[in-house]
Amino acid sequence: MRLWSLHPKYLDSKGLVALWREALLAKAVLNGETKGYKNHPQLIRFKKNKNHNSMINTYLLHIYKESLSRGYKFNGNKIGSEFTSSKIKVTQGQIKYELKHLISKLKIRDPSRYMELINIKEPEPNPIFLVVEGGIESWEII
């Protein structure tokens, strides 16, 4: 499971579809609707928030909005109705690490998207996140 901190606009089509599915799985895990992935490190930042349901819904909403801008047919009814304007902190090092990780995937999977991203110096996060100083997050598996 990878719940990208990066803005979903950077993902290629396969990445965006995978993120949608994985974020829906994360929502199910956070709501106690599944047995697996309960201790997945990518969920730590959502679990730390008492309003994790509105946090994951807001995260999903931004993925959904990106899907609409691309003409995809994601089912927005799966998101839920609770949203938040609160932010989850993510470190600058994490954002840059994820961009590097994504670029390495795209070099093979989507060379044209790779070329679009290789010169980005300050990537934007998914709008649910607030970028703060710091290195790679402790929950990241390198």
N, CA, C and O atoms as CSV, one atom per row, in Angstrom:
chain,resi,resn,atom,element,x,y,z
A,1,MET,N,N,0.857,-1.176,0.000
A,1,MET,CA,C,0.000,0.000,0.000
A,1,MET,C,C,0.900,1.235,0.000
A,1,MET,O,O,1.817,1.341,0.815
A,2,ARG,N,N,0.635,2.159,-0.912
A,2,ARG,CA,C,1.328,3.443,-0.917
A,2,ARG,C,C,0.266,4.520,-0.983
A,2,ARG,O,O,-0.465,4.641,-1.966
A,3,LEU,N,N,0.196,5.302,0.086
A,3,LEU,CA,C,-0.685,6.464,0.131
A,3,LEU,C,C,0.201,7.675,-0.102
A,3,LEU,O,O,0.746,8.256,0.836
A,4,TRP,N,N,0.335,8.041,-1.358
A,4,TRP,CA,C,1.248,9.110,-1.744
A,4,TRP,C,C,0.929,10.407,-1.012
A,4,TRP,O,O,-0.231,10.798,-0.882
A,5,SER,N,N,1.977,11.061,-0.540
A,5,SER,CA,C,1.846,12.408,0.020
A,5,SER,C,C,1.829,13.431,-1.105
A,5,SER,O,O,1.331,14.546,-0.943
A,6,LEU,N,N,2.373,13.042,-2.234
A,6,LEU,CA,C,2.415,13.918,-3.406
A,6,LEU,C,C,1.015,14.247,-3.907
A,6,LEU,O,O,0.073,13.483,-3.701
A,7,HIS,N,N,0.891,15.385,-4.562
A,7,HIS,CA,C,-0.376,15.730,-5.210
A,7,HIS,C,C,-0.670,14.661,-6.268
A,7,HIS,O,O,0.238,14.259,-6.995
A,8,PRO,N,N,-1.903,14.201,-6.366
A,8,PRO,CA,C,-2.224,13.143,-7.336
A,8,PRO,C,C,-1.999,13.550,-8.795
A,8,PRO,O,O,-1.966,12.684,-9.670
A,9,LYS,N,N,-1.845,14.834,-9.074
A,9,LYS,CA,C,-1.614,15.273,-10.453
A,9,LYS,C,C,-0.299,14.739,-11.024
A,9,LYS,O,O,-0.129,14.689,-12.242
A,10,TYR,N,N,0.621,14.343,-10.159
A,10,TYR,CA,C,1.909,13.835,-10.627
A,10,TYR,C,C,1.840,12.379,-11.089
A,10,TYR,O,O,2.707,11.925,-11.835
A,11,LEU,N,N,0.829,11.656,-10.658
A,11,LEU,CA,C,0.738,10.227,-10.963
A,11,LEU,C,C,0.297,9.978,-12.401
A,11,LEU,O,O,-0.490,10.736,-12.967
A,12,ASP,N,N,0.813,8.918,-12.967
A,12,ASP,CA,C,0.339,8.475,-14.272
A,12,ASP,C,C,-1.001,7.770,-14.072
A,12,ASP,O,O,-1.470,7.633,-12.942
A,13,SER,N,N,-1.609,7.330,-15.150
A,13,SER,CA,C,-2.947,6.731,-15.047
A,13,SER,C,C,-2.947,5.486,-14.164
A,13,SER,O,O,-3.847,5.316,-13.341
A,14,LYS,N,N,-1.947,4.612,-14.323
A,14,LYS,CA,C,-1.898,3.409,-13.487
A,14,LYS,C,C,-1.716,3.772,-12.021
A,14,LYS,O,O,-2.328,3.167,-11.142
A,15,GLY,N,N,-0.880,4.753,-11.767
A,15,GLY,CA,C,-0.621,5.184,-10.398
A,15,GLY,C,C,-1.846,5.794,-9.749
A,15,GLY,O,O,-2.105,5.560,-8.568
A,16,LEU,N,N,-2.602,6.574,-10.505
A,16,LEU,CA,C,-3.794,7.218,-9.952
A,16,LEU,C,C,-4.875,6.183,-9.635
A,16,LEU,O,O,-5.521,6.260,-8.590
A,17,VAL,N,N,-5.069,5.228,-10.524
A,17,VAL,CA,C,-6.055,4.167,-10.287
A,17,VAL,C,C,-5.644,3.327,-9.073
A,17,VAL,O,O,-6.481,2.984,-8.238
A,18,ALA,N,N,-4.364,3.002,-8.981
A,18,ALA,CA,C,-3.876,2.220,-7.834
A,18,ALA,C,C,-4.046,3.003,-6.538
A,18,ALA,O,O,-4.437,2.437,-5.517
A,19,LEU,N,N,-3.754,4.299,-6.571
A,19,LEU,CA,C,-3.905,5.121,-5.378
A,19,LEU,C,C,-5.363,5.172,-4.924
A,19,LEU,O,O,-5.644,5.087,-3.728
A,20,TRP,N,N,-6.278,5.307,-5.860
A,20,TRP,CA,C,-7.708,5.311,-5.535
A,20,TRP,C,C,-8.096,4.027,-4.805
A,20,TRP,O,O,-8.738,4.067,-3.755
A,21,ARG,N,N,-7.698,2.890,-5.372
A,21,ARG,CA,C,-8.031,1.596,-4.762
A,21,ARG,C,C,-7.390,1.452,-3.381
A,21,ARG,O,O,-8.030,0.987,-2.438
A,22,GLU,N,N,-6.130,1.852,-3.272
A,22,GLU,CA,C,-5.418,1.699,-2.007
A,22,GLU,C,C,-5.951,2.648,-0.938
A,22,GLU,O,O,-5.987,2.299,0.242
A,23,ALA,N,N,-6.363,3.842,-1.345
A,23,ALA,CA,C,-6.949,4.776,-0.377
A,23,ALA,C,C,-8.319,4.290,0.092
A,23,ALA,O,O,-8.680,4.492,1.251
A,24,LEU,N,N,-9.080,3.659,-0.786
A,24,LEU,CA,C,-10.352,3.062,-0.371
A,24,LEU,C,C,-10.110,1.911,0.602
A,24,LEU,O,O,-10.857,1.742,1.566
A,25,LEU,N,N,-9.066,1.122,0.349
A,25,LEU,CA,C,-8.700,0.063,1.288
A,25,LEU,C,C,-8.302,0.675,2.630
A,25,LEU,O,O,-8.700,0.180,3.685
A,26,ALA,N,N,-7.518,1.749,2.589
A,26,ALA,CA,C,-7.108,2.427,3.825
A,26,ALA,C,C,-8.324,2.914,4.600
A,26,ALA,O,O,-8.363,2.805,5.826
A,27,LYS,N,N,-9.303,3.441,3.905
A,27,LYS,CA,C,-10.545,3.900,4.541
A,27,LYS,C,C,-11.231,2.728,5.257
A,27,LYS,O,O,-11.689,2.866,6.391
A,28,ALA,N,N,-11.294,1.588,4.589
A,28,ALA,CA,C,-11.909,0.410,5.192
A,28,ALA,C,C,-11.125,-0.044,6.425
A,28,ALA,O,O,-11.718,-0.420,7.436
A,29,VAL,N,N,-9.811,-0.007,6.341
A,29,VAL,CA,C,-8.984,-0.397,7.483
A,29,VAL,C,C,-9.219,0.555,8.651
A,29,VAL,O,O,-9.435,0.113,9.779
A,30,LEU,N,N,-9.180,1.848,8.387
A,30,LEU,CA,C,-9.365,2.849,9.438
A,30,LEU,C,C,-10.749,2.758,10.089
A,30,LEU,O,O,-10.917,3.102,11.259
A,31,ASN,N,N,-11.724,2.296,9.329
A,31,ASN,CA,C,-13.088,2.160,9.852
A,31,ASN,C,C,-13.369,0.766,10.419
A,31,ASN,O,O,-14.509,0.449,10.758
A,32,GLY,N,N,-12.333,-0.059,10.522
A,32,GLY,CA,C,-12.483,-1.388,11.113
A,32,GLY,C,C,-13.280,-2.350,10.265
A,32,GLY,O,O,-13.897,-3.271,10.801
A,33,GLU,N,N,-13.285,-2.166,8.957
A,33,GLU,CA,C,-14.085,-2.995,8.062
A,33,GLU,C,C,-13.290,-4.113,7.390
A,33,GLU,O,O,-13.813,-4.817,6.527
A,34,THR,N,N,-12.047,-4.271,7.779
A,34,THR,CA,C,-11.213,-5.317,7.198
A,34,THR,C,C,-10.229,-5.814,8.239
A,34,THR,O,O,-9.937,-5.115,9.210
A,35,LYS,N,N,-9.721,-7.010,8.041
A,35,LYS,CA,C,-8.795,-7.590,9.011
A,35,LYS,C,C,-7.332,-7.301,8.676
A,35,LYS,O,O,-6.489,-7.236,9.570
A,36,GLY,N,N,-7.037,-7.130,7.405
A,36,GLY,CA,C,-5.654,-6.927,6.995
A,36,GLY,C,C,-5.218,-5.477,7.069
A,36,GLY,O,O,-6.039,-4.572,7.220
A,37,TYR,N,N,-3.925,-5.270,6.961
A,37,TYR,CA,C,-3.290,-3.945,6.860
A,37,TYR,C,C,-3.488,-3.048,8.083
A,37,TYR,O,O,-3.217,-1.850,8.005
A,38,LYS,N,N,-3.951,-3.592,9.203
A,38,LYS,CA,C,-4.245,-2.763,10.373
A,38,LYS,C,C,-3.041,-1.978,10.876
A,38,LYS,O,O,-3.193,-0.867,11.384
A,39,ASN,N,N,-1.854,-2.542,10.741
A,39,ASN,CA,C,-0.654,-1.890,11.253
A,39,ASN,C,C,0.262,-1.397,10.145
A,39,ASN,O,O,1.468,-1.250,10.347
A,40,HIS,N,N,-0.299,-1.146,8.999
A,40,HIS,CA,C,0.517,-0.690,7.868
A,40,HIS,C,C,1.089,0.698,8.170
A,40,HIS,O,O,0.353,1.590,8.593
A,41,PRO,N,N,2.399,0.887,7.955
A,41,PRO,CA,C,3.026,2.170,8.300
A,41,PRO,C,C,2.430,3.383,7.587
A,41,PRO,O,O,2.453,4.487,8.132
A,42,GLN,N,N,1.903,3.199,6.392
A,42,GLN,CA,C,1.319,4.325,5.666
A,42,GLN,C,C,0.076,4.886,6.364
A,42,GLN,O,O,-0.338,6.011,6.086
A,43,LEU,N,N,-0.515,4.104,7.264
A,43,LEU,CA,C,-1.734,4.544,7.949
A,43,LEU,C,C,-1.455,5.334,9.229
A,43,LEU,O,O,-2.363,5.951,9.786
A,44,ILE,N,N,-0.216,5.319,9.692
A,44,ILE,CA,C,0.113,5.953,10.970
A,44,ILE,C,C,-0.350,7.401,11.022
A,44,ILE,O,O,-0.963,7.825,12.002
A,45,ARG,N,N,-0.060,8.155,9.981
A,45,ARG,CA,C,-0.397,9.583,10.013
A,45,ARG,C,C,-1.904,9.838,10.034
A,45,ARG,O,O,-2.345,10.866,10.548
A,46,PHE,N,N,-2.692,8.927,9.488
A,46,PHE,CA,C,-4.143,9.065,9.566
A,46,PHE,C,C,-4.643,8.613,10.945
A,46,PHE,O,O,-5.514,9.250,11.538
A,47,LYS,N,N,-4.082,7.509,11.445
A,47,LYS,CA,C,-4.500,6.975,12.740
A,47,LYS,C,C,-4.237,7.957,13.879
A,47,LYS,O,O,-4.970,7.964,14.868
A,48,LYS,N,N,-3.208,8.780,13.752
A,48,LYS,CA,C,-2.857,9.733,14.805
A,48,LYS,C,C,-3.933,10.801,15.000
A,48,LYS,O,O,-3.968,11.465,16.035
A,49,ASN,N,N,-4.787,10.962,14.036
A,49,ASN,CA,C,-5.839,11.973,14.107
A,49,ASN,C,C,-7.141,11.351,14.574
A,49,ASN,O,O,-7.583,10.333,14.042
A,50,LYS,N,N,-7.752,11.976,15.576
A,50,LYS,CA,C,-9.010,11.417,16.085
A,50,LYS,C,C,-10.120,11.493,15.048
A,50,LYS,O,O,-11.067,10.709,15.101
A,51,ASN,N,N,-10.019,12.419,14.110
A,51,ASN,CA,C,-11.011,12.511,13.034
A,51,ASN,C,C,-10.467,11.881,11.752
A,51,ASN,O,O,-10.533,12.463,10.669
A,52,HIS,N,N,-9.925,10.661,11.914
A,52,HIS,CA,C,-9.296,9.985,10.767
A,52,HIS,C,C,-10.273,9.724,9.619
A,52,HIS,O,O,-9.859,9.667,8.461
A,53,ASN,N,N,-11.555,9.566,9.922
A,53,ASN,CA,C,-12.531,9.318,8.863
A,53,ASN,C,C,-12.641,10.529,7.934
A,53,ASN,O,O,-12.622,10.377,6.713
A,54,SER,N,N,-12.754,11.711,8.500
A,54,SER,CA,C,-12.830,12.906,7.646
A,54,SER,C,C,-11.505,13.171,6.946
A,54,SER,O,O,-11.480,13.716,5.842
A,55,MET,N,N,-10.398,12.784,7.589
A,55,MET,CA,C,-9.075,12.953,6.967
A,55,MET,C,C,-8.946,12.067,5.723
A,55,MET,O,O,-8.540,12.543,4.662
A,56,ILE,N,N,-9.290,10.788,5.851
A,56,ILE,CA,C,-9.152,9.889,4.698
A,56,ILE,C,C,-10.177,10.247,3.626
A,56,ILE,O,O,-9.890,10.099,2.438
A,57,ASN,N,N,-11.357,10.710,4.012
A,57,ASN,CA,C,-12.339,11.157,3.021
A,57,ASN,C,C,-11.803,12.354,2.237
A,57,ASN,O,O,-11.957,12.419,1.017
A,58,THR,N,N,-11.182,13.288,2.927
A,58,THR,CA,C,-10.627,14.466,2.266
A,58,THR,C,C,-9.478,14.071,1.351
A,58,THR,O,O,-9.348,14.601,0.248
A,59,TYR,N,N,-8.644,13.143,1.804
A,59,TYR,CA,C,-7.558,12.613,0.972
A,59,TYR,C,C,-8.144,12.006,-0.311
A,59,TYR,O,O,-7.672,12.285,-1.413
A,60,LEU,N,N,-9.172,11.178,-0.149
A,60,LEU,CA,C,-9.839,10.559,-1.296
A,60,LEU,C,C,-10.484,11.601,-2.212
A,60,LEU,O,O,-10.461,11.457,-3.435
A,61,LEU,N,N,-11.051,12.635,-1.628
A,61,LEU,CA,C,-11.698,13.679,-2.415
A,61,LEU,C,C,-10.719,14.328,-3.393
A,61,LEU,O,O,-11.077,14.611,-4.537
A,62,HIS,N,N,-9.501,14.562,-2.950
A,62,HIS,CA,C,-8.504,15.178,-3.836
A,62,HIS,C,C,-8.080,14.231,-4.961
A,62,HIS,O,O,-7.779,14.673,-6.070
A,63,ILE,N,N,-8.058,12.951,-4.673
A,63,ILE,CA,C,-7.778,11.959,-5.720
A,63,ILE,C,C,-8.941,11.949,-6.715
A,63,ILE,O,O,-8.742,11.918,-7.929
A,64,TYR,N,N,-10.150,11.975,-6.173
A,64,TYR,CA,C,-11.356,11.979,-7.007
A,64,TYR,C,C,-11.380,13.203,-7.924
A,64,TYR,O,O,-11.675,13.082,-9.113
A,65,LYS,N,N,-11.074,14.368,-7.379
A,65,LYS,CA,C,-11.045,15.594,-8.196
A,65,LYS,C,C,-10.035,15.470,-9.339
A,65,LYS,O,O,-10.307,15.903,-10.458
A,66,GLU,N,N,-8.880,14.885,-9.060
A,66,GLU,CA,C,-7.890,14.682,-10.124
A,66,GLU,C,C,-8.429,13.721,-11.172
A,66,GLU,O,O,-8.215,13.918,-12.368
A,67,SER,N,N,-9.128,12.682,-10.726
A,67,SER,CA,C,-9.692,11.721,-11.682
A,67,SER,C,C,-10.700,12.404,-12.603
A,67,SER,O,O,-10.736,12.131,-13.803
A,68,LEU,N,N,-11.511,13.284,-12.045
A,68,LEU,CA,C,-12.490,14.010,-12.859
A,68,LEU,C,C,-11.805,14.899,-13.892
A,68,LEU,O,O,-12.261,15.003,-15.031
A,69,SER,N,N,-10.707,15.539,-13.488
A,69,SER,CA,C,-9.995,16.420,-14.420
A,69,SER,C,C,-9.405,15.638,-15.595
A,69,SER,O,O,-9.114,16.207,-16.647
A,70,ARG,N,N,-9.234,14.334,-15.405
A,70,ARG,CA,C,-8.699,13.477,-16.472
A,70,ARG,C,C,-9.806,12.738,-17.226
A,70,ARG,O,O,-9.521,12.009,-18.176
A,71,GLY,N,N,-11.045,12.915,-16.822
A,71,GLY,CA,C,-12.155,12.263,-17.498
A,71,GLY,C,C,-12.399,10.834,-17.047
A,71,GLY,O,O,-13.065,10.076,-17.751
A,72,TYR,N,N,-11.874,10.447,-15.887
A,72,TYR,CA,C,-12.078,9.098,-15.369
A,72,TYR,C,C,-13.441,9.002,-14.702
A,72,TYR,O,O,-14.073,10.020,-14.419
A,73,LYS,N,N,-13.887,7.794,-14.456
A,73,LYS,CA,C,-15.214,7.542,-13.891
A,73,LYS,C,C,-15.122,6.879,-12.505
A,73,LYS,O,O,-15.769,5.859,-12.269
A,74,PHE,N,N,-14.331,7.445,-11.598
A,74,PHE,CA,C,-14.265,6.913,-10.239
A,74,PHE,C,C,-15.615,7.145,-9.559
A,74,PHE,O,O,-16.294,8.131,-9.841
A,75,ASN,N,N,-15.993,6.246,-8.676
A,75,ASN,CA,C,-17.270,6.352,-7.973
A,75,ASN,C,C,-17.117,7.220,-6.726
A,75,ASN,O,O,-16.645,6.750,-5.691
A,76,GLY,N,N,-17.513,8.472,-6.828
A,76,GLY,CA,C,-17.405,9.411,-5.720
A,76,GLY,C,C,-18.270,9.057,-4.524
A,76,GLY,O,O,-18.040,9.563,-3.426
A,77,ASN,N,N,-19.260,8.199,-4.717
A,77,ASN,CA,C,-20.118,7.775,-3.605
A,77,ASN,C,C,-19.366,6.937,-2.578
A,77,ASN,O,O,-19.841,6.756,-1.456
A,78,LYS,N,N,-18.199,6.425,-2.954
A,78,LYS,CA,C,-17.404,5.602,-2.046
A,78,LYS,C,C,-16.622,6.431,-1.034
A,78,LYS,O,O,-16.063,5.891,-0.079
A,79,ILE,N,N,-16.586,7.732,-1.245
A,79,ILE,CA,C,-15.756,8.583,-0.395
A,79,ILE,C,C,-16.361,8.779,0.988
A,79,ILE,O,O,-15.659,8.629,1.988
A,80,GLY,N,N,-17.608,9.103,1.065
A,80,GLY,CA,C,-18.221,9.456,2.344
A,80,GLY,C,C,-18.554,10.934,2.343
A,80,GLY,O,O,-18.274,11.637,1.371
A,81,SER,N,N,-19.149,11.410,3.423
A,81,SER,CA,C,-19.627,12.799,3.435
A,81,SER,C,C,-18.943,13.692,4.464
A,81,SER,O,O,-19.174,14.902,4.479
A,82,GLU,N,N,-18.107,13.117,5.323
A,82,GLU,CA,C,-17.382,13.921,6.314
A,82,GLU,C,C,-16.050,14.365,5.737
A,82,GLU,O,O,-15.256,13.544,5.279
A,83,PHE,N,N,-15.808,15.687,5.761
A,83,PHE,CA,C,-14.549,16.230,5.257
A,83,PHE,C,C,-13.975,17.177,6.302
A,83,PHE,O,O,-14.642,17.514,7.280
A,84,THR,N,N,-12.749,17.597,6.090
A,84,THR,CA,C,-12.089,18.486,7.034
A,84,THR,C,C,-11.211,19.491,6.306
A,84,THR,O,O,-10.748,19.244,5.192
A,85,SER,N,N,-10.993,20.610,6.944
A,85,SER,CA,C,-10.020,21.575,6.428
A,85,SER,C,C,-8.700,21.435,7.192
A,85,SER,O,O,-7.727,22.127,6.891
A,86,SER,N,N,-8.674,20.541,8.175
A,86,SER,CA,C,-7.444,20.283,8.928
A,86,SER,C,C,-6.400,19.649,8.019
A,86,SER,O,O,-6.729,19.044,6.998
A,87,LYS,N,N,-5.159,19.796,8.400
A,87,LYS,CA,C,-4.048,19.264,7.604
A,87,LYS,C,C,-3.264,18.246,8.425
A,87,LYS,O,O,-3.235,18.298,9.654
A,88,ILE,N,N,-2.640,17.334,7.721
A,88,ILE,CA,C,-1.713,16.379,8.312
A,88,ILE,C,C,-0.312,16.851,7.921
A,88,ILE,O,O,-0.056,17.152,6.755
A,89,LYS,N,N,0.578,16.912,8.886
A,89,LYS,CA,C,1.938,17.353,8.583
A,89,LYS,C,C,2.699,16.249,7.857
A,89,LYS,O,O,2.585,15.070,8.190
A,90,VAL,N,N,3.474,16.656,6.864
A,90,VAL,CA,C,4.368,15.754,6.157
A,90,VAL,C,C,5.672,16.513,5.945
A,90,VAL,O,O,5.661,17.713,5.670
A,91,THR,N,N,6.772,15.827,6.070
A,91,THR,CA,C,8.059,16.507,5.957
A,91,THR,C,C,8.454,16.748,4.510
A,91,THR,O,O,8.072,16.014,3.599
A,92,GLN,N,N,9.226,17.795,4.340
A,92,GLN,CA,C,9.744,18.132,3.013
A,92,GLN,C,C,10.583,16.973,2.461
A,92,GLN,O,O,10.527,16.663,1.271
A,93,GLY,N,N,11.356,16.344,3.342
A,93,GLY,CA,C,12.163,15.197,2.925
A,93,GLY,C,C,11.316,14.048,2.410
A,93,GLY,O,O,11.707,13.362,1.466
A,94,GLN,N,N,10.160,13.833,3.022
A,94,GLN,CA,C,9.258,12.769,2.581
A,94,GLN,C,C,8.712,13.068,1.197
A,94,GLN,O,O,8.680,12.195,0.330
A,95,ILE,N,N,8.284,14.303,0.994
A,95,ILE,CA,C,7.741,14.700,-0.313
A,95,ILE,C,C,8.797,14.509,-1.406
A,95,ILE,O,O,8.504,13.979,-2.478
A,96,LYS,N,N,10.003,14.941,-1.128
A,96,LYS,CA,C,11.078,14.810,-2.128
A,96,LYS,C,C,11.442,13.346,-2.359
A,96,LYS,O,O,11.722,12.944,-3.489
A,97,TYR,N,N,11.439,12.552,-1.291
A,97,TYR,CA,C,11.706,11.117,-1.432
A,97,TYR,C,C,10.645,10.473,-2.324
A,97,TYR,O,O,10.972,9.693,-3.218
A,98,GLU,N,N,9.385,10.797,-2.082
A,98,GLU,CA,C,8.303,10.210,-2.866
A,98,GLU,C,C,8.390,10.619,-4.334
A,98,GLU,O,O,8.127,9.807,-5.222
A,99,LEU,N,N,8.756,11.869,-4.592
A,99,LEU,CA,C,8.911,12.295,-5.982
A,99,LEU,C,C,10.011,11.483,-6.661
A,99,LEU,O,O,9.844,11.022,-7.790
A,100,LYS,N,N,11.119,11.314,-5.977
A,100,LYS,CA,C,12.222,10.517,-6.532
A,100,LYS,C,C,11.775,9.074,-6.781
A,100,LYS,O,O,12.100,8.482,-7.810
A,101,HIS,N,N,11.032,8.522,-5.831
A,101,HIS,CA,C,10.516,7.155,-5.953
A,101,HIS,C,C,9.558,7.043,-7.148
A,101,HIS,O,O,9.640,6.098,-7.933
A,102,LEU,N,N,8.662,8.009,-7.271
A,102,LEU,CA,C,7.715,8.010,-8.388
A,102,LEU,C,C,8.445,8.143,-9.721
A,102,LEU,O,O,8.140,7.422,-10.671
A,103,ILE,N,N,9.391,9.047,-9.790
A,103,ILE,CA,C,10.140,9.257,-11.037
A,103,ILE,C,C,10.842,7.974,-11.462
A,103,ILE,O,O,10.883,7.655,-12.650
A,104,SER,N,N,11.396,7.234,-10.502
A,104,SER,CA,C,12.071,5.976,-10.861
A,104,SER,C,C,11.082,4.961,-11.432
A,104,SER,O,O,11.432,4.197,-12.331
A,105,LYS,N,N,9.853,4.944,-10.920
A,105,LYS,CA,C,8.824,4.051,-11.465
A,105,LYS,C,C,8.417,4.484,-12.875
A,105,LYS,O,O,8.243,3.654,-13.767
A,106,LEU,N,N,8.270,5.796,-13.058
A,106,LEU,CA,C,7.788,6.317,-14.334
A,106,LEU,C,C,8.808,6.212,-15.450
A,106,LEU,O,O,8.437,6.189,-16.624
A,107,LYS,N,N,10.067,6.151,-15.112
A,107,LYS,CA,C,11.116,6.033,-16.134
A,107,LYS,C,C,10.853,4.829,-17.025
A,107,LYS,O,O,11.113,4.866,-18.228
A,108,ILE,N,N,10.337,3.764,-16.426
A,108,ILE,CA,C,10.033,2.539,-17.168
A,108,ILE,C,C,8.570,2.510,-17.607
A,108,ILE,O,O,8.264,2.171,-18.750
A,109,ARG,N,N,7.674,2.864,-16.695
A,109,ARG,CA,C,6.238,2.695,-16.915
A,109,ARG,C,C,5.615,3.753,-17.822
A,109,ARG,O,O,4.703,3.454,-18.593
A,110,ASP,N,N,6.110,4.997,-17.730
A,110,ASP,CA,C,5.513,6.092,-18.497
A,110,ASP,C,C,6.586,7.150,-18.792
A,110,ASP,O,O,6.656,8.176,-18.116
A,111,PRO,N,N,7.418,6.890,-19.806
A,111,PRO,CA,C,8.542,7.790,-20.104
A,111,PRO,C,C,8.136,9.247,-20.355
A,111,PRO,O,O,8.897,10.153,-20.016
A,112,SER,N,N,6.965,9.493,-20.934
A,112,SER,CA,C,6.570,10.883,-21.180
A,112,SER,C,C,6.248,11.591,-19.856
A,112,SER,O,O,6.602,12.758,-19.687
A,113,ARG,N,N,5.595,10.918,-18.935
A,113,ARG,CA,C,5.321,11.493,-17.615
A,113,ARG,C,C,6.644,11.685,-16.867
A,113,ARG,O,O,6.832,12.681,-16.169
A,114,TYR,N,N,7.544,10.735,-17.018
A,114,TYR,CA,C,8.878,10.840,-16.422
A,114,TYR,C,C,9.553,12.140,-16.854
A,114,TYR,O,O,10.101,12.865,-16.025
A,115,MET,N,N,9.511,12.429,-18.146
A,115,MET,CA,C,10.152,13.642,-18.669
A,115,MET,C,C,9.485,14.912,-18.112
A,115,MET,O,O,10.149,15.931,-17.923
A,116,GLU,N,N,8.195,14.846,-17.856
A,116,GLU,CA,C,7.486,15.999,-17.289
A,116,GLU,C,C,7.908,16.284,-15.852
A,116,GLU,O,O,7.864,17.431,-15.409
A,117,LEU,N,N,8.313,15.254,-15.127
A,117,LEU,CA,C,8.559,15.396,-13.695
A,117,LEU,C,C,10.024,15.535,-13.297
A,117,LEU,O,O,10.308,15.977,-12.184
A,118,ILE,N,N,10.957,15.176,-14.163
A,118,ILE,CA,C,12.355,15.114,-13.724
A,118,ILE,C,C,12.942,16.454,-13.284
A,118,ILE,O,O,13.930,16.473,-12.550
A,119,ASN,N,N,12.370,17.552,-13.706
A,119,ASN,CA,C,12.928,18.854,-13.332
A,119,ASN,C,C,12.184,19.548,-12.191
A,119,ASN,O,O,12.495,20.693,-11.863
A,120,ILE,N,N,11.213,18.876,-11.585
A,120,ILE,CA,C,10.473,19.475,-10.459
A,120,ILE,C,C,11.384,19.480,-9.233
A,120,ILE,O,O,11.937,18.449,-8.850
A,121,LYS,N,N,11.526,20.640,-8.637
A,121,LYS,CA,C,12.376,20.786,-7.445
A,121,LYS,C,C,11.557,20.804,-6.146
A,121,LYS,O,O,11.982,20.244,-5.135
A,122,GLU,N,N,10.399,21.440,-6.176
A,122,GLU,CA,C,9.537,21.564,-4.988
A,122,GLU,C,C,8.158,20.990,-5.305
A,122,GLU,O,O,7.248,21.734,-5.672
A,123,PRO,N,N,7.999,19.686,-5.167
A,123,PRO,CA,C,6.705,19.074,-5.492
A,123,PRO,C,C,5.606,19.491,-4.519
A,123,PRO,O,O,5.854,19.727,-3.337
A,124,GLU,N,N,4.398,19.573,-5.041
A,124,GLU,CA,C,3.232,19.896,-4.216
A,124,GLU,C,C,2.700,18.625,-3.560
A,124,GLU,O,O,2.761,17.544,-4.145
A,125,PRO,N,N,2.181,18.763,-2.347
A,125,PRO,CA,C,1.565,17.607,-1.692
A,125,PRO,C,C,0.099,17.491,-2.070
A,125,PRO,O,O,-0.484,18.418,-2.632
A,126,ASN,N,N,-0.495,16.340,-1.756
A,126,ASN,CA,C,-1.948,16.236,-1.755
A,126,ASN,C,C,-2.417,17.332,-0.806
A,126,ASN,O,O,-1.829,17.489,0.264
A,127,PRO,N,N,-3.449,18.093,-1.153
A,127,PRO,CA,C,-3.865,19.230,-0.327
A,127,PRO,C,C,-4.243,18.912,1.129
A,127,PRO,O,O,-4.391,19.840,1.925
A,128,ILE,N,N,-4.401,17.651,1.497
A,128,ILE,CA,C,-4.664,17.307,2.900
A,128,ILE,C,C,-3.404,17.485,3.744
A,128,ILE,O,O,-3.482,17.533,4.972
A,129,PHE,N,N,-2.247,17.583,3.095
A,129,PHE,CA,C,-0.981,17.656,3.817
A,129,PHE,C,C,-0.423,19.070,3.885
A,129,PHE,O,O,-0.604,19.879,2.976
A,130,LEU,N,N,0.258,19.339,4.987
A,130,LEU,CA,C,0.992,20.574,5.198
A,130,LEU,C,C,2.464,20.203,5.273
A,130,LEU,O,O,2.865,19.416,6.131
A,131,VAL,N,N,3.264,20.760,4.388
A,131,VAL,CA,C,4.684,20.420,4.342
A,131,VAL,C,C,5.432,21.211,5.415
A,131,VAL,O,O,5.294,22.429,5.530
A,132,VAL,N,N,6.229,20.476,6.198
A,132,VAL,CA,C,7.056,21.063,7.246
A,132,VAL,C,C,8.501,20.613,7.033
A,132,VAL,O,O,8.765,19.672,6.284
A,133,GLU,N,N,9.418,21.289,7.692
A,133,GLU,CA,C,10.824,20.911,7.608
A,133,GLU,C,C,11.025,19.493,8.131
A,133,GLU,O,O,10.297,19.030,9.009
A,134,GLY,N,N,12.016,18.822,7.582
A,134,GLY,CA,C,12.351,17.500,8.096
A,134,GLY,C,C,12.770,16.549,7.005
A,134,GLY,O,O,12.590,16.817,5.817
A,135,GLY,N,N,13.330,15.434,7.427
A,135,GLY,CA,C,13.795,14.413,6.505
A,135,GLY,C,C,12.686,13.446,6.142
A,135,GLY,O,O,11.501,13.763,6.237
A,136,ILE,N,N,13.095,12.267,5.726
A,136,ILE,CA,C,12.131,11.229,5.363
A,136,ILE,C,C,11.416,10.771,6.637
A,136,ILE,O,O,12.047,10.608,7.681
A,137,GLU,N,N,10.113,10.568,6.548
A,137,GLU,CA,C,9.309,10.175,7.705
A,137,GLU,C,C,9.783,8.829,8.276
A,137,GLU,O,O,10.242,7.957,7.539
A,138,SER,N,N,9.664,8.683,9.577
A,138,SER,CA,C,10.141,7.470,10.261
A,138,SER,C,C,9.362,6.223,9.839
A,138,SER,O,O,9.883,5.112,9.934
A,139,TRP,N,N,8.131,6.392,9.378
A,139,TRP,CA,C,7.321,5.234,8.981
A,139,TRP,C,C,7.635,4.747,7.566
A,139,TRP,O,O,7.195,3.669,7.166
A,140,GLU,N,N,8.390,5.535,6.817
A,140,GLU,CA,C,8.712,5.153,5.430
A,140,GLU,C,C,9.633,3.935,5.432
A,140,GLU,O,O,10.581,3.849,6.212
A,141,ILE,N,N,9.331,3.012,4.551
A,141,ILE,CA,C,10.179,1.824,4.402
A,141,ILE,C,C,11.053,2.050,3.180
A,141,ILE,O,O,10.569,2.089,2.048
A,142,ILE,N,N,12.339,2.197,3.426
A,142,ILE,CA,C,13.274,2.506,2.329
A,142,ILE,C,C,13.972,1.242,1.884
A,142,ILE,O,O,14.799,1.282,0.972
